[in-house]
Amino acid sequence: MLEQIINEAKLHTKEGKPASYIPALAHQSVDQFGISLIDEYGNYFESGETDTLFTLQSISKVINFMVACEYHGLDFVLDKVDVEPTGDPFNSIMRLESSIPGKPFNPMINAGAITIASMLPGKTPEERVAYVANFLSRTTGSIHKVNEEIYSSEIETSHRNRAIAYYLKANNYLLDDVEKALETYIYLCSLEVSTRDLAKIGLMLAGNGIYPLTKEEIITRQTAKVTKALMTTCGLYNASGKYAAYIGIPMKSGVSGGVLCSVPDGKVEQLKGKIGIGVFSPGIDEIGNSVAAMKCIEKLSKTYDLSIF
């Protein structure tokens, strides 16, 4: 059944297009598809291109939020960034202008993510990226490097994000100067991962901050719970409400085609209990979510009753 679900999802890979507004991502082949699942007992299921590396893009927003909360404390972070869904595109500036006092609505939109990037540990963008990459490695066991081609492509075309950053600076939400915050944010979007890495991160979150395979506490239970709530309500851009209703598990997508999923308790064939899922397929829809990946996850949720609701 699991193989059948995956094969059906692969039929939808060509319905999406690579993120053309980032020139280096526009060259990705939409034929690619990979999925990894891992449960709390170490059972794996993988199919497709699970060793292919792709950039985190907006999935980095989840990682950065966890790092900021662990370093500064949740109250400090939420003083600068709220946890309210917007229903707006991820790069919208409208809410900053229409709300008083211009506080970013949540860390999963660009305004919130740039604010979070400005408060990460380290004095330079490079130090902050190294800190976050090491944090990731504690769970994944992988070495995470920046894709310099993707970074250069994004920083050169990041005019709208720069406008957002200046607006945040004008309202005293950035803890650093605009260029450093922006460079940090885009460097972190350009960190490379595999579907296996995403599945391990999802498993750690399913364990409420404790990675079940090592029993190590990576983040506090409070940080994990708030992170999963944000993923559920804000993790899929302005389609988050729809997917919360139809799929019902904490997820975060990125425009490179990756999707991170965390299942607190489920059973998928031989896998059971806490399950992490990572999916990659670079053909995205007009909102920014991978078409084939979302088809696959929706079918998985319905077939195996994975919804938390």
VENNORRA-V234608 format. One record per residue. N is the residue number from 1. RES is the residue in one letter. PSI is psi in radians with two decimals (999 if undefined). Layout:
# VENNORRA-V234608
n & res & psi
N & RES & PSI
N & RES & PSI
This chain:
# VENNORRA-V234608
n & res & psi
1 & M & -0.75
2 & L & -0.78
3 & E & -0.68
4 & Q & -0.74
5 & I & -0.77
6 & I & -0.76
7 & N & -0.63
8 & E & -0.68
9 & A & -0.64
10 & K & -0.40
11 & L & -0.25
12 & H & 0.07
13 & T & -0.64
14 & K & -0.04
15 & E & -0.31
16 & G & 2.98
17 & K & 2.60
18 & P & 2.78
19 & A & 1.64
20 & S & -0.35
21 & Y & -0.20
22 & I & 1.77
23 & P & -0.70
24 & A & -0.44
25 & L & -0.37
26 & A & -0.32
27 & H & -0.05
28 & Q & 2.51
29 & S & 2.22
30 & V & -0.14
31 & D & -0.22
32 & Q & 2.47
33 & F & 2.29
34 & G & 2.59
35 & I & 2.40
36 & S & 2.38
37 & L & 2.44
38 & I & 2.39
39 & D & 3.10
40 & E & -0.21
41 & Y & 0.04
42 & G & 0.13
43 & N & 2.33
44 & Y & 2.62
45 & F & 2.23
46 & E & 2.61
47 & S & 2.48
48 & G & -2.61
49 & E & 1.26
50 & T & -0.22
51 & D & -0.14
52 & T & 2.32
53 & L & 2.42
54 & F & 2.85
55 & T & 2.59
56 & L & -0.68
57 & Q & -2.22
58 & S & -0.23
59 & I & -0.43
60 & S & -0.42
61 & K & -0.62
62 & V & -0.83
63 & I & -0.82
64 & N & -0.68
65 & F & -0.78
66 & M & -0.76
67 & V & -0.79
68 & A & -0.73
69 & C & -0.68
70 & E & -0.54
71 & Y & -0.78
72 & H & -0.40
73 & G & 2.56
74 & L & -0.73
75 & D & -0.71
76 & F & -0.80
77 & V & -0.78
78 & L & -0.19
79 & D & -0.43
80 & K & -0.46
81 & V & 2.31
82 & D & -3.07
83 & V & 0.57
84 & E & 2.35
85 & P & 2.70
86 & T & -0.58
87 & G & 0.13
88 & D & 2.83
89 & P & 2.70
90 & F & -0.43
91 & N & 0.35
92 & S & 2.51
93 & I & -0.09
94 & M & -0.78
95 & R & -0.51
96 & L & -0.61
97 & E & -0.57
98 & S & -0.33
99 & S & 2.66
100 & I & 2.17
101 & P & 0.61
102 & G & 0.42
103 & K & 2.35
104 & P & 2.42
105 & F & -0.61
106 & N & 2.87
107 & P & -0.08
108 & M & -0.11
109 & I & 2.84
110 & N & -0.67
111 & A & -0.79
112 & G & -0.68
113 & A & -0.64
114 & I & -0.67
115 & T & -0.80
116 & I & -0.73
117 & A & -0.58
118 & S & -0.26
119 & M & 0.13
120 & L & 2.67
121 & P & 2.39
122 & G & 2.66
123 & K & -0.39
124 & T & 2.81
125 & P & -0.66
126 & E & -0.71
127 & E & -0.67
128 & R & -0.72
129 & V & -0.74
130 & A & -0.70
131 & Y & -0.82
132 & V & -0.70
133 & A & -0.69
134 & N & -0.67
135 & F & -0.80
136 & L & -0.75
137 & S & -0.47
138 & R & -0.54
139 & T & -0.77
140 & T & -0.50
141 & G & 0.08
142 & S & 2.84
143 & I & 2.19
144 & H & 2.10
145 & K & 2.75
146 & V & 2.33
147 & N & 1.81
148 & E & -0.56
149 & E & -0.78
150 & I & -0.76
151 & Y & -0.87
152 & S & -0.70
153 & S & -0.70
154 & E & -0.76
155 & I & -0.55
156 & E & -0.38
157 & T & 0.30
158 & S & 0.79
159 & H & -0.73
160 & R & -0.73
161 & N & -0.61
162 & R & -0.68
163 & A & -0.74
164 & I & -0.77
165 & A & -0.72
166 & Y & -0.66
167 & Y & -0.73
168 & L & -0.72
169 & K & -0.69
170 & A & -0.49
171 & N & 0.21
172 & N & 0.61
173 & Y & -0.40
174 & L & 2.38
175 & L & 0.01
176 & D & 3.11
177 & D & 2.86
178 & V & -0.87
179 & E & -0.71
180 & K & -0.75
181 & A & -0.75
182 & L & -0.75
183 & E & -0.76
184 & T & -0.85
185 & Y & -0.82
186 & I & -0.61
187 & Y & -0.78
188 & L & -0.59
189 & C & -0.46
190 & S & 0.08
191 & L & 2.45
192 & E & 2.47
193 & V & 2.99
194 & S & 3.02
195 & T & -0.55
196 & R & -0.71
197 & D & -0.79
198 & L & -0.70
199 & A & -0.68
200 & K & -0.68
201 & I & -0.74
202 & G & -0.64
203 & L & -0.70
204 & M & -0.75
205 & L & -0.65
206 & A & -0.52
207 & G & 0.26
208 & N & 0.74
209 & G & -0.27
210 & I & 2.16
211 & Y & 1.96
212 & P & -0.51
213 & L & -0.40
214 & T & -0.21
215 & K & 0.25
216 & E & 2.39
217 & E & 1.95
218 & I & -0.74
219 & I & 2.87
220 & T & 2.78
221 & R & -0.68
222 & Q & -0.80
223 & T & -0.74
224 & A & -0.75
225 & K & -0.74
226 & V & -0.69
227 & T & -0.79
228 & K & -0.62
229 & A & -0.74
230 & L & -0.69
231 & M & -0.69
232 & T & -0.69
233 & T & -0.37
234 & C & 0.05
235 & G & -0.22
236 & L & 0.75
237 & Y & -2.47
238 & N & 0.42
239 & A & 0.21
240 & S & -0.73
241 & G & -0.73
242 & K & -0.79
243 & Y & -0.48
244 & A & -0.67
245 & A & -0.72
246 & Y & -0.43
247 & I & -0.90
248 & G & 0.57
249 & I & 2.69
250 & P & 2.22
251 & M & 2.72
252 & K & 2.30
253 & S & 2.89
254 & G & 2.69
255 & V & -0.09
256 & S & -0.22
257 & G & 0.03
258 & G & 2.63
259 & V & 2.25
260 & L & 2.26
261 & C & 2.53
262 & S & 2.05
263 & V & 1.93
264 & P & -0.58
265 & D & 2.12
266 & G & 3.12
267 & K & 2.04
268 & V & 1.69
269 & E & -2.06
270 & Q & -0.11
271 & L & 2.49
272 & K & 2.84
273 & G & -2.44
274 & K & 2.31
275 & I & 2.35
276 & G & 2.47
277 & I & 2.34
278 & G & 2.31
279 & V & 2.57
280 & F & 2.20
281 & S & 2.02
282 & P & -0.12
283 & G & 1.90
284 & I & 2.79
285 & D & -3.07
286 & E & -0.31
287 & I & -0.55
288 & G & 0.12
289 & N & 2.48
290 & S & 2.18
291 & V & -0.93
292 & A & -0.68
293 & A & -0.77
294 & M & -0.62
295 & K & -0.74
296 & C & -0.83
297 & I & -0.69
298 & E & -0.74
299 & K & -0.69
300 & L & -0.81
301 & S & -0.75
302 & K & -0.70
303 & T & -0.71
304 & Y & 0.15
305 & D & 1.05
306 & L & -0.18
307 & S & 2.46
308 & I & -0.10
309 & F & 999
